[in-house]
Structure formats: structure tokens, C-alpha cells
Amino acid sequence: MKWKVFFVWIVSGISLSSVALHTRKPCKIIKTTYGYVCENSDNYCDDLKMPEPCGDEYILVTSSKNKHRFIYDVGTFENGADDKNCSNVIEIDQSEMYQEIRGFGGAYTTTITNLVNDYLSPKLRRCFFKSYFSHTIGAAYTLLRIPIGGSDFDTEPWAYNMYPENDTNLSNFTRLNHRDIRRNAQIKEMMCVSKNQDVKILGGTWGPPKSWKELGRWGGGTDNQLKKEFYQAWADYHLRWINLMKEDNMNILAISTGNEPKSAAQITSQILSWNPDDQSRWIAKFLGPTLIGSNVEIHAFDENRDLAPDWLNRMKQGDEEAFDFVSAFDFHAYSDKALGPEYLDQLMEQYPDKEIWYTEMCFGAFFMTKNIGPRLGLWKRAEELIKILIENLTHWVVGYIDWNLMLDHTGGPSYINNSIDAPIILSKDKKKMYKQPLFYVMAHFSKFIPAGSTRIDAKISGCMSDKLLTAAFLQPNKKITVIIYNDELRSVGLTVNDKTKGKVNIKLEPKSINTLVYDTNCKRSKSRKKCC
């Protein structure tokens, strides 16, 4: 038995026809030059509310290159026959377990703080917060990456304790900057509005006061590194920020050892260049010992994957004790194609006690494509994100944090005019938000793979297997989540076979991301309203 959920627009509003015992507000679809986006305004905010599968039921959620955004089917497991014309099968083995997932999220830069504060109406503001962070009607994000001081998405370069210059005592770093105070207030509002108190923060610096650097300027360069007499002060700087944030009731999970330390050599905006030998000594002798007792994780690298082999090997040679303080290696996804994901497998073999995170990715950057900035509705970028997520989650990654949660129609603002894309783009008149395909792709993962989920084995076979990608997870509540991407230009029939649950035959739309959810131990009660 199977029910198809569909939505009908009528003059007086929206009518939902479904046997599912709940209602939701679907995407208000808008056609653009590049594809389709979902329009949100003071009068309308779509949501991602989903029914819970009960007993032998499954929920199949689909977003595709055409107009579909988070539509869903409700069906039941049965011992049905495989598709005889083309036997595409995903075998799910719950007994084969891999890494535990820590969560999903995005970055909250000063740019976002300013957009929310200066332009979003109270209704649109609530829509923004709920869309990302609500567990019931939103994408259920639980992670935020926050710059410590300034970043390229700010109004100007800045750091704490810029004056007096060359001050190692942090005498002017006794309270949070007004930018951080305003952002923290928004995060608290977000947690209240979305009823999500589980949000954890990863902090990372783009650079210290410029007087602490060899050439005394904000930008990078191999000769503009941190002066060695400021190594302890730079460690104290991180601890001071952690303590001030904790005093403001901000939950700091981890800090990184600095944004893109290798790429910084070519960056002219605020950044700090390192060589791996010096950075490992700084971690081992200064940062690590300073943060003992802070209960905050240290994440190293925070850089593109293709640079990792040489960088991490040289860090180990510089001071092997540095890795005693490091709990995870953080990666950015901009150059994944230059080094295959098999490297992550090798890294886990070498450092089985460490985690692997992805902490930054965006599309439309000047160094990635000729199509700079936002491209509203462009499905190609959504497909790239799907492949990045599935590839890395199936190679030991435990957490994924996207870049800016929202930008304006220009892909900024940024003091260096760094125009990029984002999952939510604010309209030119600042009265509407456009949810991109990128937003819904992220939600296909974040909403159905909560922190504490464990990746389980999922293998694809069949005549179209080269056009399908998959990853499967056991949620803490014992539900199974199977992510399936169909890269084919036509519909594909598929059998999902769970050794402990049974089989289900589904059909995947052309060019679609699909999330299949079902319960492993729940039996249907007499009333469908309640399960177990």
C-alpha cells in the first residue's frame, strides 16, 4: 500500500490532500533564469514537517531538478519482487557499523548578523531561524561555525586587542566585541524561536592583530607569519574568547587552529599564514597546554583536502606531541577533486583516535568558476553538494558545516567584494528570502541524520548502479535513514533490501536526491497517530 502526497494551490491559500495525519506548508515555487527557488516572505514561510514512519511504513522524501522540493511518499515494506527489467538493489546491513555522526550546520559570520539585524522583518527573521534550526519544521541544524574576530565576510578586517599594539597581556581584551554581542543575541533568539537548545559552536580565527605579524599587515604571505614572541599570547587569545563566550552562555564545542593556514600565503585579506612545522610547535607547546581544562576540542588543519598529506606529515615531524592535543582534522571541500576520498580512509588508519570534519564549502567563488556569485535555482550546484556530502560521509567524516547561512542578492556583502552563493539568498528589496536547491539538499541530510547517528553498510548493485550514490545511517531512535542520489536523466526503479526489515520497491525521479526513513523495531499500534 502506498500514498502519494501532493499539494494544490487555491485562491484562499493552500490545501493539502493526504492521508498523512499532519499538515505542512510546501515550497512556494518561483522560476528563475537558472531553475527554481522557494520564495519566503512575511506572508509565507514553507516548512519541512514530516510524518513519522510507523510499523511497516516508510517515508520517501524527494527533491529534484524539476519543481519538487521535499515532497514525500508514505508506503509500506513488503516481500515484493525486484524490478525484473533492471535489478537495482541497495543492500542495507545494520550490523556493519562505521563512524558516529556529530551533526550538520553552517557559518554565522558578521555579514549574516548585519543582514538579520538591518533588513529582516520580525516575521522573516523567525522564518530564517526556524527554517534552519527547528527539529520539527526545519532542517534541524545543530552546528554553527563562528569567526573569532573578523573574516572575509565582514565590514572590515578586525581582531581583538588590536590596541595597544604589540600587547602580549591582552589588556584590551576584557569583554566581547559589539559584533559578537549582537550575533550571540541573535543565536539565543534563534534557539528560542526554533526550540533548539542543542546548537554547538566551532570557533576559528582568520588572523591576529596585524602588529603581531612579521610584516604588520592583515593579509597573508609566506613572510607575514605570527611573530614567535606572540605564540603564548595567541594561545591566551583563544582561551580568553572561549571564556568570554561561555560567560555569555555560548556552547563552545571546539576551536580550529586557524582558517586555511596554507592557502593564506596567496590571500590578501585578513588571514594568518603558517608553515606546518611552526604550527605544530605552537599547538604542542602553547595552545594545547593553555586549553587544558577548558573542555573545548582542538581541531587542526581547517584547509583543503589536497593539501593535507604534506601538511599533516610535516606537522608530525615538527612536533609529534601536537597531535596529543588534537581531537579532529577539519577539511574544506573546494579542491576535493584534486585528491580522492581514499585519503580519508588512510588518515583514519593512521590516526584512529581522531575525527574528520568538513567545516567549509560554498559555490560561486571566483577561484572555482566563471559563474561568480549567486545563481538562483541552479541545480548543478546542488548536485555537486550531494556528491560532496555522500562521498565524504562514506569515508569517515563525522560532521559537515556549510559556509554562510544567508547572503544578499550580490553574494555578500563582504569588505573584499567576495561574491559567492548560499543556501538562502535575500532578495534585492530585502523583503523576501529565496531558498535554493542547496538548502533542501542540506536538509535531506541534516534533518534525518541527527547527532549520535551511526553510519551503516549500504551497497548498490544493478545495471544503473553507476548512476546512483547512497549512504545509510542508524539514528539514535533506531530509525534507518538511507540517502539515495539518482544522477540519471530518467526515473530509476530501485529495491531497498534491509536484512532485518524486508524489501521495499521505490522509483527515483530523474536528477533527484531522496531520503528513505523507516523504523527498525516499531510495530504499528491500533491508532496510526501513535507508534510503539
C-alpha positions as CSV (number, residue, x, y, z in Angstrom):
1,M,0.0,0.0,0.0
2,K,1.3,3.5,-0.9
3,W,0.0,7.0,-0.6
4,K,1.3,9.9,-2.7
5,V,1.3,13.3,-1.0
6,F,0.6,16.3,-3.2
7,F,-0.2,20.0,-2.8
8,V,-2.8,22.1,-4.5
9,W,-2.6,25.9,-4.7
10,I,-6.0,27.6,-4.4
11,V,-7.1,31.2,-4.2
12,S,-7.8,31.3,-0.5
13,G,-4.5,29.7,0.4
14,I,-3.1,26.2,0.4
15,S,-4.9,22.9,0.5
16,L,-3.2,19.6,1.4
17,S,-4.6,16.4,0.2
18,S,-3.1,13.4,2.0
19,V,-3.8,10.5,4.3
20,A,-0.9,11.7,6.4
21,L,-2.1,12.9,9.7
22,H,-0.4,16.3,9.7
23,T,-0.2,19.4,7.5
24,R,2.7,21.4,6.3
25,K,3.4,24.5,4.2
26,P,5.1,23.4,0.9
27,C,7.6,25.3,-1.2
28,K,6.1,28.3,-3.0
29,I,7.9,27.7,-6.2
30,I,9.4,30.5,-8.3
31,K,11.0,30.0,-11.7
32,T,14.3,31.8,-12.3
33,T,16.8,32.1,-15.1
34,Y,18.7,29.1,-13.7
35,G,16.0,26.9,-12.2
36,Y,13.6,27.0,-9.3
37,V,13.7,28.5,-5.8
38,C,11.2,28.7,-3.0
39,E,10.0,32.1,-2.0
40,N,9.6,33.1,1.6
41,S,8.2,36.4,2.9
42,D,6.2,38.0,5.7
43,N,3.1,36.2,4.4
44,Y,4.6,32.8,3.8
45,C,7.3,30.5,5.2
46,D,7.5,27.0,3.9
47,D,8.4,24.2,6.3
48,L,9.8,20.7,6.3
49,K,7.4,19.0,8.6
50,M,7.3,15.2,8.0
51,P,5.2,12.4,9.4
52,E,6.9,9.7,11.4
53,P,7.0,6.2,9.8
54,C,5.2,3.7,11.9
55,G,5.3,-0.1,11.9
56,D,6.0,-1.4,8.4
57,E,5.7,2.1,6.9
58,Y,8.4,4.1,5.2
59,I,8.7,7.8,4.3
60,L,10.4,8.7,1.0
61,V,11.4,12.4,0.7
62,T,12.4,13.7,-2.7
63,S,13.8,16.9,-4.1
64,S,14.7,17.1,-7.8
65,K,15.9,19.2,-10.7
66,N,12.3,19.9,-11.6
67,K,9.9,21.7,-9.2
68,H,9.8,19.2,-6.4
69,R,11.2,20.2,-3.0
70,F,10.8,17.9,-0.1
71,I,7.7,16.1,-1.4
72,Y,7.1,12.7,0.1
73,D,5.5,9.3,-0.3
74,V,4.3,7.1,2.5
75,G,4.4,3.4,1.7
76,T,4.9,0.0,3.4
77,F,7.5,-2.7,3.4
78,E,6.6,-6.0,1.8
79,N,8.4,-9.0,0.4
80,G,7.9,-7.9,-3.1
81,A,9.8,-8.9,-6.2
82,D,12.7,-6.9,-7.5
83,D,12.4,-4.9,-10.7
84,K,12.8,-7.6,-13.4
85,N,13.7,-5.1,-16.1
86,C,16.7,-3.6,-14.3
87,S,17.5,-5.1,-10.9
88,N,19.0,-2.1,-9.0
89,V,19.3,-3.0,-5.4
90,I,20.7,-1.4,-2.2
91,E,21.6,-3.9,0.5
92,I,21.4,-2.5,4.0
93,D,23.3,-4.2,6.7
94,Q,22.7,-2.8,10.2
95,S,25.3,-5.0,11.8
96,E,28.2,-3.3,9.8
97,M,28.8,0.0,11.6
98,Y,31.2,2.8,11.0
99,Q,31.6,6.3,12.4
100,E,29.2,8.2,14.7
101,I,27.9,11.5,13.2
102,R,28.3,14.7,15.2
103,G,26.0,16.9,13.2
104,F,25.4,19.4,10.4
105,G,25.3,23.2,10.2
106,G,26.5,26.4,8.7
107,A,28.6,29.5,9.4
108,Y,27.3,32.6,11.2
109,T,29.5,35.5,10.0
110,T,29.2,39.2,10.7
111,T,27.6,39.6,7.3
112,I,24.7,37.4,8.4
113,T,24.4,39.3,11.7
114,N,24.1,42.5,9.8
115,L,21.6,41.2,7.3
116,V,19.4,39.8,10.0
117,N,19.6,42.9,12.2
118,D,19.3,45.6,9.4
119,Y,16.9,44.0,6.9
120,L,14.9,41.0,8.1
121,S,11.4,41.9,9.4
122,P,10.3,40.1,12.6
123,K,8.3,37.5,10.6
124,L,11.1,36.9,8.1
125,R,13.6,36.7,10.9
126,R,11.6,33.9,12.6
127,C,11.2,32.2,9.3
128,F,15.0,32.2,8.8
129,F,15.7,30.8,12.3
130,K,13.1,28.1,12.1
131,S,13.9,27.0,8.6
132,Y,17.5,26.1,9.6
133,F,17.2,25.1,13.2
134,S,13.8,23.8,14.1
135,H,13.8,20.0,14.6
136,T,10.1,19.7,13.7
137,I,9.6,22.1,10.8
138,G,13.1,23.0,9.7
139,A,16.4,21.4,8.7
140,A,17.4,20.6,12.3
141,Y,20.9,22.2,12.2
142,T,22.9,21.7,15.4
143,L,26.3,23.2,14.5
144,L,27.5,26.7,13.9
145,R,30.9,27.9,12.8
146,I,31.8,31.3,14.1
147,P,34.9,33.5,13.3
148,I,36.9,34.6,16.3
149,G,37.4,38.2,15.3
150,G,37.0,39.2,11.7
151,S,36.7,37.1,8.5
152,D,36.3,37.9,4.8
153,F,32.5,38.2,5.4
154,D,32.6,41.3,7.5
155,T,32.6,45.1,7.1
156,E,36.4,45.4,7.7
157,P,39.3,43.3,9.0
158,W,39.5,43.3,12.8
159,A,40.8,41.3,15.7
160,Y,40.6,41.6,19.5
161,N,43.3,43.5,21.3
162,M,44.4,45.5,18.2
163,Y,45.5,48.3,20.5
164,P,47.8,48.9,22.2
165,E,50.0,47.4,19.5
166,N,52.3,44.6,20.4
167,D,50.5,43.9,23.7
168,T,51.1,40.4,24.9
169,N,49.0,40.8,28.0
170,L,45.6,41.2,26.2
171,S,44.9,44.3,28.3
172,N,42.3,45.5,25.9
173,F,40.5,42.1,25.5
174,T,38.3,42.0,28.6
175,R,34.9,41.8,27.0
176,L,33.3,40.7,23.8
177,N,33.3,43.0,20.8
178,H,29.9,44.6,19.9
179,R,29.7,42.4,16.8
180,D,29.9,39.2,18.8
181,I,27.4,40.5,21.4
182,R,24.9,41.2,18.7
183,R,25.5,37.9,17.0
184,N,25.2,36.0,20.3
185,A,21.9,37.7,20.9
186,Q,20.6,36.5,17.5
187,I,21.8,33.0,18.2
188,K,19.9,33.0,21.5
189,E,16.8,34.3,19.8
190,M,17.2,31.6,17.1
191,M,17.4,28.8,19.8
192,C,14.3,30.2,21.5
193,V,12.3,30.6,18.3
194,S,13.3,27.2,16.9
195,K,13.1,25.5,20.2
196,N,16.5,24.0,19.6
197,Q,18.9,24.2,22.5
198,D,21.3,21.6,21.1
199,V,23.3,24.0,18.9
200,K,27.1,23.8,19.4
201,I,29.7,26.3,18.2
202,L,33.0,25.7,16.4
203,G,35.2,28.9,16.5
204,G,38.1,29.7,14.3
205,T,40.4,32.6,13.7
206,W,41.3,34.3,10.4
207,G,44.1,36.2,12.0
208,P,45.6,38.1,15.0
209,P,46.1,41.8,15.4
210,K,48.3,42.9,12.5
211,S,51.0,44.2,14.8
212,W,51.6,40.6,15.9
213,K,52.6,39.6,12.4
214,E,56.1,39.8,10.9
215,L,55.1,42.4,8.2
216,G,52.4,44.2,10.2
217,R,49.6,43.8,7.7
218,W,46.3,41.9,7.6
219,G,47.0,39.8,4.5
220,G,48.8,36.5,4.2
221,G,52.1,35.7,2.5
222,T,54.8,33.3,3.5
223,D,56.8,36.1,5.2
224,N,53.9,37.6,7.2
225,Q,53.5,34.9,9.9
226,L,52.9,35.2,13.6
227,K,55.9,36.6,15.5
228,K,57.3,34.0,17.8
229,E,57.2,36.3,20.8
230,F,53.4,36.2,20.4
231,Y,52.9,32.4,20.4
232,Q,51.8,32.4,24.1
233,A,49.6,35.5,23.6
234,W,47.9,33.9,20.6
235,A,47.1,30.8,22.7
236,D,45.8,33.1,25.5
237,Y,43.7,35.0,22.9
238,H,41.8,31.8,22.1
239,L,41.2,30.9,25.7
240,R,40.1,34.5,26.5
241,W,37.5,34.3,23.7
242,I,36.3,30.9,24.9
243,N,35.8,32.1,28.5
244,L,34.0,35.3,27.4
245,M,31.7,33.3,25.1
246,K,31.0,30.8,27.9
247,E,30.1,33.7,30.2
248,D,27.6,34.8,27.6
249,N,26.1,31.2,27.7
250,M,27.5,30.2,24.3
251,N,28.2,26.5,24.0
252,I,31.7,26.2,22.5
253,L,32.4,22.7,21.3
254,A,35.7,23.3,19.5
255,I,38.2,25.7,18.0
256,S,40.3,25.2,15.0
257,T,44.0,26.2,14.8
258,G,43.2,28.8,12.1
259,N,41.4,29.1,8.8
260,E,43.3,27.9,5.7
261,P,46.9,28.3,7.0
262,K,48.5,27.0,3.8
263,S,46.2,28.9,1.3
264,A,46.8,32.0,3.3
265,A,50.1,32.5,1.5
266,Q,48.1,33.7,-1.6
267,I,45.3,35.6,0.3
268,T,45.4,39.4,0.6
269,S,42.5,39.8,3.0
270,Q,42.7,39.1,6.7
271,I,44.4,35.7,7.3
272,L,47.3,34.1,9.1
273,S,49.9,32.1,7.2
274,W,51.7,29.3,8.9
275,N,54.2,26.7,8.0
276,P,53.2,23.3,9.4
277,D,56.4,22.9,11.5
278,D,55.8,26.2,13.4
279,Q,52.1,25.5,13.8
280,S,52.7,22.1,15.3
281,R,55.1,23.6,17.8
282,W,52.6,26.3,18.7
283,I,49.9,23.7,19.3
284,A,52.2,21.4,21.3
285,K,53.9,24.0,23.5
286,F,51.4,26.8,23.7
287,L,47.8,26.2,22.5
288,G,47.4,22.7,23.8
289,P,48.7,23.3,27.3
290,T,46.8,26.6,27.6
291,L,43.4,25.0,26.8
292,I,43.8,22.1,29.2
293,G,40.8,22.3,31.5
294,S,38.7,24.4,29.1
295,N,36.7,21.3,27.9
296,V,37.0,22.6,24.3
297,E,38.2,20.4,21.5
298,I,41.1,21.5,19.3
299,H,40.7,20.8,15.6
300,A,43.7,21.1,13.3
301,F,44.3,21.9,9.6
302,D,41.0,23.6,8.6
303,E,42.1,23.6,5.0
304,N,41.5,21.9,1.6
305,R,41.9,18.2,1.3
306,D,44.5,18.1,-1.4
307,L,46.9,20.0,0.9
308,A,46.5,17.6,3.8
309,P,49.1,14.8,3.1
310,D,52.1,17.1,3.1
311,W,50.8,19.5,5.7
312,L,49.9,16.8,8.3
313,N,53.1,14.8,7.7
314,R,55.2,18.0,8.3
315,M,53.2,18.8,11.4
316,K,54.0,15.4,12.8
317,Q,57.7,16.0,12.0
318,G,57.6,19.4,13.6
319,D,56.3,18.3,17.0
320,E,54.6,15.0,17.2
321,E,53.2,16.0,20.6
322,A,50.9,18.4,18.9
323,F,48.5,15.6,17.9
324,D,48.1,14.6,21.5
325,F,46.0,17.8,21.9
326,V,44.2,17.5,18.6
327,S,40.8,15.6,18.5
328,A,39.9,16.2,14.9
329,F,41.2,17.2,11.4
330,D,39.0,19.8,9.7
331,F,38.7,20.0,5.9
332,H,37.3,22.4,3.3
333,A,35.7,20.9,0.1
334,Y,36.9,23.4,-2.5
335,S,39.5,21.1,-4.1
336,D,38.3,17.6,-3.3
337,K,38.5,16.6,-6.9
338,A,42.3,17.1,-6.7
339,L,42.7,14.3,-4.1
340,G,40.3,11.3,-3.8
341,P,38.4,10.4,-0.7
342,E,40.5,7.3,-0.2
343,Y,43.0,9.6,1.5
344,L,40.4,10.0,4.3
345,D,40.5,6.2,4.8
346,Q,44.3,6.3,5.0
347,L,44.1,9.1,7.5
348,M,41.7,7.1,9.8
349,E,44.1,4.2,9.6
350,Q,47.0,6.4,10.6
351,Y,45.0,8.3,13.3
352,P,42.1,6.1,14.5
353,D,41.6,8.2,17.6
354,K,40.9,11.4,15.6
355,E,37.7,12.6,13.8
356,I,37.4,14.0,10.4
357,W,35.1,17.1,9.9
358,Y,34.2,19.3,6.9
359,T,33.9,22.9,8.1
360,E,33.6,25.0,4.9
361,M,32.2,24.8,1.4
362,C,30.4,27.2,-0.9
363,F,29.8,27.6,-4.7
364,G,30.2,30.6,-7.0
365,A,33.6,31.8,-5.6
366,F,35.9,33.5,-8.1
367,F,38.6,30.8,-7.8
368,M,36.1,28.0,-8.6
369,T,34.0,29.1,-11.6
370,K,33.4,31.8,-14.2
371,N,29.8,32.0,-12.8
372,I,30.6,34.1,-9.8
373,G,28.1,34.7,-7.1
374,P,24.5,33.5,-6.6
375,R,22.8,31.6,-9.4
376,L,19.2,31.3,-8.1
377,G,17.9,27.8,-8.6
378,L,20.9,26.3,-10.3
379,W,20.6,22.5,-9.7
380,K,24.1,21.8,-10.9
381,R,25.5,23.3,-7.7
382,A,23.0,21.2,-5.6
383,E,24.3,18.1,-7.4
384,E,27.9,18.9,-6.6
385,L,26.9,19.3,-2.9
386,I,25.1,16.0,-2.9
387,K,28.2,14.3,-4.2
388,I,30.5,16.0,-1.7
389,L,28.2,15.0,1.2
390,I,27.8,11.4,0.2
391,E,31.4,10.9,-0.8
392,N,32.8,12.3,2.5
393,L,30.2,10.8,4.8
394,T,31.0,7.3,3.3
395,H,34.7,8.0,4.1
396,W,34.6,8.6,7.8
397,V,33.5,12.3,8.0
398,V,31.5,12.9,11.2
399,G,30.3,16.5,10.8
400,Y,29.6,18.9,7.9
401,I,29.4,22.7,8.2
402,D,28.4,24.7,5.2
403,W,29.6,28.3,4.7
404,N,27.3,31.4,5.1
405,L,23.8,30.6,6.1
406,M,22.4,33.5,4.1
407,L,23.8,36.3,1.8
408,D,22.2,39.1,-0.2
409,H,21.4,39.1,-3.9
410,T,25.0,40.1,-4.7
411,G,26.5,37.2,-2.8
412,G,27.7,39.4,0.0
413,P,28.3,41.9,1.4
414,S,32.0,41.5,2.0
415,Y,34.6,44.2,2.5
416,I,36.7,42.5,-0.2
417,N,33.7,42.1,-2.5
418,N,33.9,38.3,-2.2
419,S,30.7,37.3,-4.1
420,I,29.6,33.7,-3.6
421,D,26.4,31.6,-3.4
422,A,24.5,30.5,-0.3
423,P,21.6,28.2,0.5
424,I,19.4,31.2,1.3
425,I,19.6,34.4,-0.7
426,L,17.9,37.7,0.3
427,S,16.0,39.4,-2.4
428,K,17.2,42.8,-3.8
429,D,14.5,44.7,-1.9
430,K,15.3,42.7,1.2
431,K,11.7,41.7,1.7
432,K,11.9,38.0,0.6
433,M,14.2,35.0,1.1
434,Y,14.9,32.6,-1.7
435,K,15.6,29.0,-0.5
436,Q,17.9,27.5,-3.1
437,P,18.2,23.8,-4.0
438,L,21.3,23.9,-1.8
439,F,19.1,24.5,1.2
440,Y,16.9,21.4,0.5
441,V,19.9,19.2,-0.2
442,M,21.5,20.1,3.2
443,A,18.1,19.4,4.8
444,H,17.9,15.9,3.2
445,F,20.9,15.1,5.4
446,S,20.7,17.3,8.5
447,K,17.0,16.6,9.2
448,F,17.3,12.8,9.0
449,I,20.8,12.2,10.3
450,P,20.8,13.7,13.8
451,A,23.9,13.8,16.0
452,G,24.5,10.4,17.5
453,S,23.5,8.5,14.3
454,T,25.9,5.8,13.1
455,R,26.7,5.1,9.5
456,I,25.9,1.5,8.5
457,D,26.7,-0.5,5.4
458,A,24.8,0.2,2.2
459,K,25.9,-1.4,-1.1
460,I,24.5,-0.7,-4.6
461,S,24.3,-3.3,-7.4
462,G,22.4,-3.4,-10.7
463,C,22.5,-2.1,-14.2
464,M,22.2,1.5,-13.2
465,S,24.4,1.4,-10.1
466,D,27.0,3.7,-11.7
467,K,24.3,6.4,-11.7
468,L,23.3,6.0,-8.1
469,L,25.0,7.1,-4.9
470,T,23.9,6.1,-1.4
471,A,24.7,6.3,2.3
472,A,22.8,4.8,5.2
473,F,22.6,5.6,8.9
474,L,21.1,4.2,12.1
475,Q,19.5,7.1,14.1
476,P,19.7,7.1,17.9
477,N,15.9,6.4,18.0
478,K,16.5,3.2,15.9
479,K,15.1,4.6,12.7
480,I,17.1,4.0,9.5
481,T,17.9,6.8,7.1
482,V,19.0,5.9,3.5
483,I,20.2,8.7,1.3
484,I,19.9,8.0,-2.4
485,Y,21.0,10.2,-5.3
486,N,19.8,9.5,-8.9
487,D,22.1,11.1,-11.4
488,E,20.2,9.7,-14.3
489,L,18.1,11.8,-16.7
490,R,15.2,9.4,-16.3
491,S,13.4,7.6,-13.5
492,V,15.1,4.6,-12.0
493,G,13.4,1.7,-10.2
494,L,15.2,0.5,-7.1
495,T,14.8,-2.2,-4.4
496,V,16.0,-1.4,-0.9
497,N,16.7,-4.7,0.9
498,D,17.2,-4.5,4.7
499,K,18.2,-7.9,6.0
500,T,16.3,-7.3,9.3
501,K,13.3,-5.4,7.9
502,G,12.5,-6.7,4.5
503,K,12.2,-5.2,1.0
504,V,10.7,-2.1,-0.5
505,N,10.5,-1.1,-4.2
506,I,10.6,2.6,-5.0
507,K,11.0,4.7,-8.0
508,L,13.5,7.6,-8.1
509,E,12.8,10.7,-10.0
510,P,15.3,11.9,-12.7
511,K,18.1,14.0,-11.2
512,S,16.9,13.7,-7.6
513,I,18.1,13.5,-4.0
514,N,16.0,11.0,-1.9
515,T,15.8,10.2,1.8
516,L,14.2,7.0,2.8
517,V,13.3,6.7,6.5
518,Y,11.8,3.6,8.3
519,D,11.7,2.2,11.8
520,T,13.6,-1.0,12.8
521,N,11.7,-2.1,15.8
522,C,8.4,-0.2,15.8
523,K,5.1,-2.1,15.4
524,R,2.0,-0.2,14.3
525,S,-0.5,0.5,17.1
526,K,-4.2,0.3,16.6
527,S,-4.2,4.1,16.2
528,R,-1.8,5.4,13.4
529,K,-1.4,8.5,15.5
530,K,0.9,6.7,17.8
531,C,3.7,4.4,17.2
532,C,5.1,1.9,19.8
